[in-house]
């Protein structure tokens, strides 16, 4: 079972981590926190925002994909203008 954990680091500060079913750590907080509550709030924020994050594409595809989306949007805009012009003539 996947599990989030709060723990104290070697310096005595609090951190969070996500452990997989084999108890291996797969994600940790990037910073430490003075209180357990602060670490928990940061964990909740990270968990909530993780689902909204975009995934990177393969190397070089991010730019290419962005260009393709821009071309599609431009073509769609041009098509809307063309249709509006035809409708105005009728």
Gaussian input, Z-matrix of N, CA and C with variables (Angstrom, degrees):
# hf/3-21g

backbone

0 1
 N
 C     1     B1
 C     2     B2     1     A1
 N     3     B3     2     A2     1     D1
 C     4     B4     3     A3     2     D2
 C     5     B5     4     A4     3     D3
 N     6     B6     5     A5     4     D4
 C     7     B7     6     A6     5     D5
 C     8     B8     7     A7     6     D6
 N     9     B9     8     A8     7     D7
 C    10    B10     9     A9     8     D8
 C    11    B11    10    A10     9     D9
 N    12    B12    11    A11    10    D10
 C    13    B13    12    A12    11    D11
 C    14    B14    13    A13    12    D12
 N    15    B15    14    A14    13    D13
 C    16    B16    15    A15    14    D14
 C    17    B17    16    A16    15    D15
 N    18    B18    17    A17    16    D16
 C    19    B19    18    A18    17    D17
 C    20    B20    19    A19    18    D18
 N    21    B21    20    A20    19    D19
 C    22    B22    21    A21    20    D20
 C    23    B23    22    A22    21    D21
 N    24    B24    23    A23    22    D22
 C    25    B25    24    A24    23    D23
 C    26    B26    25    A25    24    D24
 N    27    B27    26    A26    25    D25
 C    28    B28    27    A27    26    D26
 C    29    B29    28    A28    27    D27
 N    30    B30    29    A29    28    D28
 C    31    B31    30    A30    29    D29
 C    32    B32    31    A31    30    D30
 N    33    B33    32    A32    31    D31
 C    34    B34    33    A33    32    D32
 C    35    B35    34    A34    33    D33
 N    36    B36    35    A35    34    D34
 C    37    B37    36    A36    35    D35
 C    38    B38    37    A37    36    D36
 N    39    B39    38    A38    37    D37
 C    40    B40    39    A39    38    D38
 C    41    B41    40    A40    39    D39
 N    42    B42    41    A41    40    D40
 C    43    B43    42    A42    41    D41
 C    44    B44    43    A43    42    D42
 N    45    B45    44    A44    43    D43
 C    46    B46    45    A45    44    D44
 C    47    B47    46    A46    45    D45
 N    48    B48    47    A47    46    D46
 C    49    B49    48    A48    47    D47
 C    50    B50    49    A49    48    D48
 N    51    B51    50    A50    49    D49
 C    52    B52    51    A51    50    D50
 C    53    B53    52    A52    51    D51
 N    54    B54    53    A53    52    D52
 C    55    B55    54    A54    53    D53
 C    56    B56    55    A55    54    D54
 N    57    B57    56    A56    55    D55
 C    58    B58    57    A57    56    D56
 C    59    B59    58    A58    57    D57
 N    60    B60    59    A59    58    D58
 C    61    B61    60    A60    59    D59
 C    62    B62    61    A61    60    D60
 N    63    B63    62    A62    61    D61
 C    64    B64    63    A63    62    D62
 C    65    B65    64    A64    63    D63
 N    66    B66    65    A65    64    D64
 C    67    B67    66    A66    65    D65
 C    68    B68    67    A67    66    D66
 N    69    B69    68    A68    67    D67
 C    70    B70    69    A69    68    D68
 C    71    B71    70    A70    69    D69
 N    72    B72    71    A71    70    D70
 C    73    B73    72    A72    71    D71
 C    74    B74    73    A73    72    D72
 N    75    B75    74    A74    73    D73
 C    76    B76    75    A75    74    D74
 C    77    B77    76    A76    75    D75
 N    78    B78    77    A77    76    D76
 C    79    B79    78    A78    77    D77
 C    80    B80    79    A79    78    D78
 N    81    B81    80    A80    79    D79
 C    82    B82    81    A81    80    D80
 C    83    B83    82    A82    81    D81
 N    84    B84    83    A83    82    D82
 C    85    B85    84    A84    83    D83
 C    86    B86    85    A85    84    D84
 N    87    B87    86    A86    85    D85
 C    88    B88    87    A87    86    D86
 C    89    B89    88    A88    87    D87
 N    90    B90    89    A89    88    D88
 C    91    B91    90    A90    89    D89
 C    92    B92    91    A91    90    D90
 N    93    B93    92    A92    91    D91
 C    94    B94    93    A93    92    D92
 C    95    B95    94    A94    93    D93
 N    96    B96    95    A95    94    D94
 C    97    B97    96    A96    95    D95
 C    98    B98    97    A97    96    D96
 N    99    B99    98    A98    97    D97
 C   100   B100    99    A99    98    D98
 C   101   B101   100   A100    99    D99
 N   102   B102   101   A101   100   D100
 C   103   B103   102   A102   101   D101
 C   104   B104   103   A103   102   D102
 N   105   B105   104   A104   103   D103
 C   106   B106   105   A105   104   D104
 C   107   B107   106   A106   105   D105
 N   108   B108   107   A107   106   D106
 C   109   B109   108   A108   107   D107
 C   110   B110   109   A109   108   D108
 N   111   B111   110   A110   109   D109
 C   112   B112   111   A111   110   D110
 C   113   B113   112   A112   111   D111
 N   114   B114   113   A113   112   D112
 C   115   B115   114   A114   113   D113
 C   116   B116   115   A115   114   D114
 N   117   B117   116   A116   115   D115
 C   118   B118   117   A117   116   D116
 C   119   B119   118   A118   117   D117
 N   120   B120   119   A119   118   D118
 C   121   B121   120   A120   119   D119
 C   122   B122   121   A121   120   D120
 N   123   B123   122   A122   121   D121
 C   124   B124   123   A123   122   D122
 C   125   B125   124   A124   123   D123
 N   126   B126   125   A125   124   D124
 C   127   B127   126   A126   125   D125
 C   128   B128   127   A127   126   D126
 N   129   B129   128   A128   127   D127
 C   130   B130   129   A129   128   D128
 C   131   B131   130   A130   129   D129
 N   132   B132   131   A131   130   D130
 C   133   B133   132   A132   131   D131
 C   134   B134   133   A133   132   D132
 N   135   B135   134   A134   133   D133
 C   136   B136   135   A135   134   D134
 C   137   B137   136   A136   135   D135
 N   138   B138   137   A137   136   D136
 C   139   B139   138   A138   137   D137
 C   140   B140   139   A139   138   D138
 N   141   B141   140   A140   139   D139
 C   142   B142   141   A141   140   D140
 C   143   B143   142   A142   141   D141
 N   144   B144   143   A143   142   D142
 C   145   B145   144   A144   143   D143
 C   146   B146   145   A145   144   D144
 N   147   B147   146   A146   145   D145
 C   148   B148   147   A147   146   D146
 C   149   B149   148   A148   147   D147
 N   150   B150   149   A149   148   D148
 C   151   B151   150   A150   149   D149
 C   152   B152   151   A151   150   D150
 N   153   B153   152   A152   151   D151
 C   154   B154   153   A153   152   D152
 C   155   B155   154   A154   153   D153
 N   156   B156   155   A155   154   D154
 C   157   B157   156   A156   155   D155
 C   158   B158   157   A157   156   D156
 N   159   B159   158   A158   157   D157
 C   160   B160   159   A159   158   D158
 C   161   B161   160   A160   159   D159
 N   162   B162   161   A161   160   D160
 C   163   B163   162   A162   161   D161
 C   164   B164   163   A163   162   D162
 N   165   B165   164   A164   163   D163
 C   166   B166   165   A165   164   D164
 C   167   B167   166   A166   165   D165
 N   168   B168   167   A167   166   D166
 C   169   B169   168   A168   167   D167
 C   170   B170   169   A169   168   D168
 N   171   B171   170   A170   169   D169
 C   172   B172   171   A171   170   D170
 C   173   B173   172   A172   171   D171
 N   174   B174   173   A173   172   D172
 C   175   B175   174   A174   173   D173
 C   176   B176   175   A175   174   D174
 N   177   B177   176   A176   175   D175
 C   178   B178   177   A177   176   D176
 C   179   B179   178   A178   177   D177
 N   180   B180   179   A179   178   D178
 C   181   B181   180   A180   179   D179
 C   182   B182   181   A181   180   D180
 N   183   B183   182   A182   181   D181
 C   184   B184   183   A183   182   D182
 C   185   B185   184   A184   183   D183
 N   186   B186   185   A185   184   D184
 C   187   B187   186   A186   185   D185
 C   188   B188   187   A187   186   D186
 N   189   B189   188   A188   187   D187
 C   190   B190   189   A189   188   D188
 C   191   B191   190   A190   189   D189
 N   192   B192   191   A191   190   D190
 C   193   B193   192   A192   191   D191
 C   194   B194   193   A193   192   D192
 N   195   B195   194   A194   193   D193
 C   196   B196   195   A195   194   D194
 C   197   B197   196   A196   195   D195
 N   198   B198   197   A197   196   D196
 C   199   B199   198   A198   197   D197
 C   200   B200   199   A199   198   D198
 N   201   B201   200   A200   199   D199
 C   202   B202   201   A201   200   D200
 C   203   B203   202   A202   201   D201
 N   204   B204   203   A203   202   D202
 C   205   B205   204   A204   203   D203
 C   206   B206   205   A205   204   D204
 N   207   B207   206   A206   205   D205
 C   208   B208   207   A207   206   D206
 C   209   B209   208   A208   207   D207
 N   210   B210   209   A209   208   D208
 C   211   B211   210   A210   209   D209
 C   212   B212   211   A211   210   D210
 N   213   B213   212   A212   211   D211
 C   214   B214   213   A213   212   D212
 C   215   B215   214   A214   213   D213
 N   216   B216   215   A215   214   D214
 C   217   B217   216   A216   215   D215
 C   218   B218   217   A217   216   D216
 N   219   B219   218   A218   217   D217
 C   220   B220   219   A219   218   D218
 C   221   B221   220   A220   219   D219
 N   222   B222   221   A221   220   D220
 C   223   B223   222   A222   221   D221
 C   224   B224   223   A223   222   D222
 N   225   B225   224   A224   223   D223
 C   226   B226   225   A225   224   D224
 C   227   B227   226   A226   225   D225
 N   228   B228   227   A227   226   D226
 C   229   B229   228   A228   227   D227
 C   230   B230   229   A229   228   D228
 N   231   B231   230   A230   229   D229
 C   232   B232   231   A231   230   D230
 C   233   B233   232   A232   231   D231
 N   234   B234   233   A233   232   D232
 C   235   B235   234   A234   233   D233
 C   236   B236   235   A235   234   D234
 N   237   B237   236   A236   235   D235
 C   238   B238   237   A237   236   D236
 C   239   B239   238   A238   237   D237
 N   240   B240   239   A239   238   D238
 C   241   B241   240   A240   239   D239
 C   242   B242   241   A241   240   D240
 N   243   B243   242   A242   241   D241
 C   244   B244   243   A243   242   D242
 C   245   B245   244   A244   243   D243
 N   246   B246   245   A245   244   D244
 C   247   B247   246   A246   245   D245
 C   248   B248   247   A247   246   D246
 N   249   B249   248   A248   247   D247
 C   250   B250   249   A249   248   D248
 C   251   B251   250   A250   249   D249
 N   252   B252   251   A251   250   D250
 C   253   B253   252   A252   251   D251
 C   254   B254   253   A253   252   D252
 N   255   B255   254   A254   253   D253
 C   256   B256   255   A255   254   D254
 C   257   B257   256   A256   255   D255
 N   258   B258   257   A257   256   D256
 C   259   B259   258   A258   257   D257
 C   260   B260   259   A259   258   D258
 N   261   B261   260   A260   259   D259
 C   262   B262   261   A261   260   D260
 C   263   B263   262   A262   261   D261
 N   264   B264   263   A263   262   D262
 C   265   B265   264   A264   263   D263
 C   266   B266   265   A265   264   D264
 N   267   B267   266   A266   265   D265
 C   268   B268   267   A267   266   D266
 C   269   B269   268   A268   267   D267

   B1=1.4503
   B2=1.5369
   B3=1.3256
   B4=1.4568
   B5=1.5208
   B6=1.3252
   B7=1.4636
   B8=1.5293
   B9=1.3364
   B10=1.4648
   B11=1.5183
   B12=1.3295
   B13=1.4595
   B14=1.5220
   B15=1.3179
   B16=1.4604
   B17=1.5132
   B18=1.3339
   B19=1.4667
   B20=1.5238
   B21=1.3197
   B22=1.4649
   B23=1.5289
   B24=1.3434
   B25=1.4606
   B26=1.5245
   B27=1.3192
   B28=1.4671
   B29=1.5233
   B30=1.3395
   B31=1.4609
   B32=1.5218
   B33=1.3230
   B34=1.4592
   B35=1.5142
   B36=1.3397
   B37=1.4630
   B38=1.5258
   B39=1.3149
   B40=1.4605
   B41=1.5187
   B42=1.3160
   B43=1.4581
   B44=1.5197
   B45=1.3364
   B46=1.4639
   B47=1.5224
   B48=1.3279
   B49=1.4622
   B50=1.5216
   B51=1.3213
   B52=1.4592
   B53=1.5219
   B54=1.3380
   B55=1.4620
   B56=1.5201
   B57=1.3210
   B58=1.4592
   B59=1.5199
   B60=1.3336
   B61=1.4671
   B62=1.5318
   B63=1.3270
   B64=1.4659
   B65=1.5280
   B66=1.3564
   B67=1.4727
   B68=1.5288
   B69=1.3248
   B70=1.4579
   B71=1.5183
   B72=1.3377
   B73=1.4615
   B74=1.5240
   B75=1.3256
   B76=1.4581
   B77=1.5329
   B78=1.3431
   B79=1.4578
   B80=1.5264
   B81=1.3300
   B82=1.4626
   B83=1.5244
   B84=1.3245
   B85=1.4663
   B86=1.5228
   B87=1.3040
   B88=1.4547
   B89=1.5161
   B90=1.2970
   B91=1.4611
   B92=1.5285
   B93=1.3047
   B94=1.4736
   B95=1.5241
   B96=1.3190
   B97=1.4638
   B98=1.5190
   B99=1.3207
   B100=1.4643
   B101=1.5210
   B102=1.3352
   B103=1.4667
   B104=1.5249
   B105=1.3053
   B106=1.4628
   B107=1.5309
   B108=1.3292
   B109=1.4670
   B110=1.5234
   B111=1.3283
   B112=1.4679
   B113=1.5269
   B114=1.3198
   B115=1.4702
   B116=1.5243
   B117=1.3277
   B118=1.4666
   B119=1.5273
   B120=1.3276
   B121=1.4677
   B122=1.5313
   B123=1.3182
   B124=1.4695
   B125=1.5260
   B126=1.3155
   B127=1.4640
   B128=1.5270
   B129=1.3077
   B130=1.4687
   B131=1.5282
   B132=1.3377
   B133=1.4750
   B134=1.5224
   B135=1.3298
   B136=1.4679
   B137=1.5256
   B138=1.3099
   B139=1.4665
   B140=1.5257
   B141=1.3307
   B142=1.4628
   B143=1.5188
   B144=1.3384
   B145=1.4582
   B146=1.5219
   B147=1.3103
   B148=1.4650
   B149=1.5213
   B150=1.3171
   B151=1.4546
   B152=1.5170
   B153=1.3186
   B154=1.4598
   B155=1.5239
   B156=1.3155
   B157=1.4595
   B158=1.5245
   B159=1.3300
   B160=1.4567
   B161=1.5213
   B162=1.2975
   B163=1.4532
   B164=1.5176
   B165=1.3284
   B166=1.4610
   B167=1.5261
   B168=1.3068
   B169=1.4534
   B170=1.5247
   B171=1.2926
   B172=1.4674
   B173=1.5227
   B174=1.3173
   B175=1.4612
   B176=1.5209
   B177=1.3155
   B178=1.4527
   B179=1.5178
   B180=1.3163
   B181=1.4610
   B182=1.5232
   B183=1.3406
   B184=1.4645
   B185=1.5222
   B186=1.3383
   B187=1.4600
   B188=1.5176
   B189=1.3299
   B190=1.4581
   B191=1.5298
   B192=1.3256
   B193=1.4560
   B194=1.5229
   B195=1.3395
   B196=1.4602
   B197=1.5173
   B198=1.3439
   B199=1.4597
   B200=1.5237
   B201=1.3224
   B202=1.4646
   B203=1.5247
   B204=1.3396
   B205=1.4660
   B206=1.5245
   B207=1.3346
   B208=1.4662
   B209=1.5250
   B210=1.3395
   B211=1.4601
   B212=1.5279
   B213=1.3185
   B214=1.4711
   B215=1.5241
   B216=1.3420
   B217=1.4680
   B218=1.5245
   B219=1.3254
   B220=1.4658
   B221=1.5269
   B222=1.3337
   B223=1.4679
   B224=1.5252
   B225=1.3397
   B226=1.4681
   B227=1.5275
   B228=1.3341
   B229=1.4695
   B230=1.5267
   B231=1.3364
   B232=1.4623
   B233=1.5243
   B234=1.3267
   B235=1.4724
   B236=1.5277
   B237=1.3082
   B238=1.4680
   B239=1.5310
   B240=1.3381
   B241=1.4690
   B242=1.5228
   B243=1.3497
   B244=1.4640
   B245=1.5268
   B246=1.3383
   B247=1.4666
   B248=1.5309
   B249=1.3294
   B250=1.4653
   B251=1.5156
   B252=1.3389
   B253=1.4634
   B254=1.5055
   B255=1.3372
   B256=1.4612
   B257=1.5304
   B258=1.3307
   B259=1.4673
   B260=1.5148
   B261=1.3277
   B262=1.4650
   B263=1.5176
   B264=1.3363
   B265=1.4680
   B266=1.5204
   B267=1.3072
   B268=1.4870
   B269=1.4834
   A1=108.64
   A2=116.04
   A3=121.86
   A4=108.34
   A5=115.62
   A6=118.75
   A7=111.10
   A8=115.08
   A9=121.03
   A10=107.98
   A11=115.78
   A12=120.41
   A13=109.75
   A14=116.29
   A15=123.19
   A16=106.51
   A17=117.02
   A18=119.58
   A19=110.16
   A20=114.95
   A21=120.77
   A22=108.62
   A23=114.66
   A24=118.86
   A25=110.65
   A26=117.16
   A27=121.31
   A28=113.08
   A29=116.39
   A30=120.62
   A31=113.61
   A32=116.78
   A33=120.56
   A34=115.01
   A35=116.83
   A36=120.63
   A37=109.61
   A38=115.20
   A39=121.46
   A40=111.33
   A41=116.28
   A42=124.48
   A43=108.69
   A44=115.92
   A45=119.95
   A46=108.74
   A47=115.99
   A48=121.75
   A49=108.93
   A50=114.75
   A51=122.28
   A52=106.87
   A53=115.51
   A54=121.15
   A55=109.77
   A56=115.45
   A57=121.46
   A58=110.89
   A59=115.97
   A60=121.22
   A61=113.10
   A62=116.16
   A63=120.04
   A64=112.03
   A65=116.18
   A66=124.38
   A67=112.96
   A68=117.73
   A69=121.08
   A70=109.29
   A71=117.15
   A72=121.99
   A73=109.11
   A74=116.36
   A75=120.74
   A76=112.59
   A77=117.21
   A78=121.00
   A79=108.49
   A80=116.48
   A81=120.43
   A82=109.95
   A83=114.96
   A84=119.40
   A85=107.83
   A86=115.67
   A87=120.07
   A88=113.12
   A89=116.55
   A90=120.83
   A91=109.42
   A92=114.32
   A93=119.17
   A94=108.91
   A95=115.33
   A96=121.35
   A97=109.63
   A98=116.43
   A99=121.30
   A100=112.73
   A101=116.40
   A102=118.70
   A103=110.76
   A104=114.64
   A105=121.00
   A106=109.69
   A107=116.68
   A108=121.06
   A109=112.50
   A110=116.48
   A111=120.00
   A112=110.80
   A113=116.27
   A114=120.37
   A115=110.21
   A116=116.41
   A117=120.48
   A118=110.71
   A119=117.54
   A120=120.45
   A121=110.93
   A122=116.38
   A123=120.13
   A124=110.44
   A125=117.12
   A126=121.79
   A127=110.54
   A128=117.52
   A129=121.34
   A130=110.02
   A131=117.40
   A132=120.40
   A133=110.70
   A134=116.89
   A135=120.37
   A136=110.43
   A137=117.12
   A138=121.26
   A139=110.96
   A140=117.46
   A141=121.07
   A142=112.31
   A143=117.47
   A144=121.13
   A145=112.70
   A146=118.47
   A147=121.22
   A148=111.32
   A149=117.37
   A150=120.13
   A151=113.75
   A152=117.65
   A153=122.04
   A154=112.23
   A155=116.43
   A156=120.20
   A157=111.05
   A158=116.09
   A159=119.92
   A160=109.18
   A161=115.20
   A162=121.03
   A163=109.38
   A164=117.79
   A165=119.25
   A166=110.13
   A167=115.86
   A168=120.96
   A169=108.75
   A170=116.86
   A171=120.80
   A172=109.36
   A173=117.05
   A174=121.89
   A175=111.90
   A176=115.72
   A177=121.26
   A178=114.26
   A179=117.84
   A180=119.59
   A181=112.40
   A182=117.69
   A183=119.94
   A184=110.61
   A185=117.27
   A186=121.17
   A187=111.09
   A188=116.12
   A189=120.10
   A190=110.51
   A191=117.10
   A192=121.39
   A193=110.26
   A194=116.49
   A195=120.56
   A196=111.82
   A197=117.05
   A198=120.84
   A199=110.82
   A200=116.85
   A201=120.55
   A202=109.80
   A203=117.00
   A204=119.60
   A205=111.52
   A206=117.04
   A207=120.20
   A208=111.03
   A209=116.89
   A210=120.54
   A211=111.31
   A212=116.05
   A213=119.94
   A214=110.47
   A215=116.16
   A216=119.85
   A217=110.68
   A218=117.23
   A219=121.12
   A220=110.09
   A221=116.69
   A222=120.60
   A223=110.47
   A224=116.14
   A225=119.80
   A226=110.78
   A227=117.07
   A228=120.30
   A229=110.58
   A230=116.83
   A231=120.64
   A232=110.84
   A233=116.98
   A234=121.00
   A235=110.71
   A236=118.13
   A237=121.07
   A238=111.08
   A239=116.07
   A240=120.40
   A241=109.87
   A242=116.98
   A243=120.93
   A244=110.91
   A245=116.47
   A246=120.40
   A247=111.49
   A248=116.89
   A249=120.36
   A250=110.41
   A251=117.08
   A252=120.77
   A253=111.76
   A254=116.64
   A255=121.31
   A256=109.78
   A257=116.28
   A258=120.66
   A259=111.27
   A260=117.46
   A261=120.82
   A262=111.76
   A263=116.71
   A264=120.97
   A265=111.73
   A266=116.73
   A267=119.95
   A268=112.87
   D1=137.25
   D2=175.89
   D3=-72.60
   D4=142.54
   D5=-174.82
   D6=-150.94
   D7=134.19
   D8=170.54
   D9=-87.01
   D10=143.15
   D11=178.13
   D12=-133.78
   D13=145.12
   D14=169.88
   D15=-105.87
   D16=136.88
   D17=-178.26
   D18=-150.64
   D19=159.68
   D20=175.38
   D21=-92.45
   D22=133.67
   D23=177.44
   D24=-83.79
   D25=-178.26
   D26=-176.95
   D27=-62.70
   D28=-24.01
   D29=179.31
   D30=-87.47
   D31=-1.23
   D32=179.53
   D33=89.63
   D34=2.07
   D35=177.40
   D36=-90.95
   D37=163.38
   D38=-178.21
   D39=-93.53
   D40=145.49
   D41=176.18
   D42=-141.27
   D43=168.11
   D44=173.15
   D45=-125.06
   D46=159.58
   D47=176.63
   D48=-151.58
   D49=157.39
   D50=174.76
   D51=-112.20
   D52=125.06
   D53=-179.88
   D54=-112.27
   D55=141.30
   D56=178.15
   D57=-81.54
   D58=-179.76
   D59=-178.75
   D60=-58.90
   D61=-26.89
   D62=179.09
   D63=-89.67
   D64=10.52
   D65=179.90
   D66=70.40
   D67=9.18
   D68=176.97
   D69=-78.82
   D70=134.17
   D71=178.69
   D72=-72.38
   D73=126.32
   D74=179.94
   D75=-113.34
   D76=-15.10
   D77=178.78
   D78=-155.87
   D79=141.94
   D80=177.64
   D81=-135.71
   D82=163.50
   D83=174.85
   D84=-68.41
   D85=145.47
   D86=179.80
   D87=-83.43
   D88=-7.68
   D89=-179.50
   D90=-141.49
   D91=165.64
   D92=177.47
   D93=-103.44
   D94=161.98
   D95=-176.33
   D96=-131.13
   D97=145.29
   D98=-178.50
   D99=-69.70
   D100=-31.82
   D101=-177.86
   D102=-122.70
   D103=156.35
   D104=177.86
   D105=-63.94
   D106=-38.68
   D107=179.43
   D108=-61.92
   D109=-40.63
   D110=178.38
   D111=-65.09
   D112=-40.93
   D113=178.18
   D114=-64.12
   D115=-40.26
   D116=-179.72
   D117=-66.40
   D118=-42.04
   D119=178.18
   D120=-62.62
   D121=-40.35
   D122=177.80
   D123=-64.95
   D124=-39.13
   D125=177.38
   D126=-62.19
   D127=-45.45
   D128=-179.98
   D129=-62.28
   D130=-43.26
   D131=178.02
   D132=-61.79
   D133=-45.77
   D134=-179.64
   D135=-61.48
   D136=-43.49
   D137=179.84
   D138=-63.48
   D139=-42.03
   D140=-179.70
   D141=-67.83
   D142=-40.64
   D143=-177.03
   D144=-79.47
   D145=-21.68
   D146=-176.13
   D147=-59.05
   D148=-37.32
   D149=-179.70
   D150=-69.63
   D151=-17.68
   D152=-179.34
   D153=-93.94
   D154=-10.72
   D155=-175.67
   D156=-72.85
   D157=144.18
   D158=176.73
   D159=-86.85
   D160=153.31
   D161=178.19
   D162=-96.86
   D163=138.88
   D164=177.92
   D165=-71.87
   D166=147.86
   D167=174.42
   D168=-87.31
   D169=177.78
   D170=177.88
   D171=-60.71
   D172=158.14
   D173=-178.53
   D174=-48.97
   D175=128.97
   D176=176.70
   D177=85.11
   D178=-17.27
   D179=-177.02
   D180=-80.30
   D181=-25.23
   D182=179.11
   D183=-55.71
   D184=-50.85
   D185=-178.81
   D186=-65.39
   D187=-43.96
   D188=-179.06
   D189=-62.81
   D190=-43.12
   D191=-179.96
   D192=-63.14
   D193=-42.32
   D194=177.79
   D195=-60.37
   D196=-41.45
   D197=179.03
   D198=-65.12
   D199=-40.63
   D200=179.05
   D201=-63.00
   D202=-44.16
   D203=179.08
   D204=-62.57
   D205=-38.33
   D206=177.84
   D207=-64.06
   D208=-41.54
   D209=178.67
   D210=-63.93
   D211=-41.78
   D212=178.96
   D213=-62.92
   D214=-44.23
   D215=179.59
   D216=-62.61
   D217=-41.57
   D218=179.48
   D219=-64.33
   D220=-44.33
   D221=179.17
   D222=-61.87
   D223=-42.37
   D224=178.84
   D225=-63.22
   D226=-41.35
   D227=177.90
   D228=-62.51
   D229=-43.87
   D230=179.25
   D231=-62.53
   D232=-38.84
   D233=178.72
   D234=-65.95
   D235=-39.86
   D236=177.72
   D237=-63.08
   D238=-42.42
   D239=178.68
   D240=-63.48
   D241=-43.65
   D242=179.57
   D243=-60.31
   D244=-45.77
   D245=-179.50
   D246=-65.13
   D247=-39.48
   D248=178.44
   D249=-64.64
   D250=-37.73
   D251=178.44
   D252=-65.56
   D253=-42.72
   D254=178.50
   D255=-63.87
   D256=-44.02
   D257=179.67
   D258=-62.29
   D259=-37.13
   D260=-179.96
   D261=-67.78
   D262=-29.05
   D263=179.60
   D264=-77.13
   D265=-22.79
   D266=-177.45
   D267=-86.54

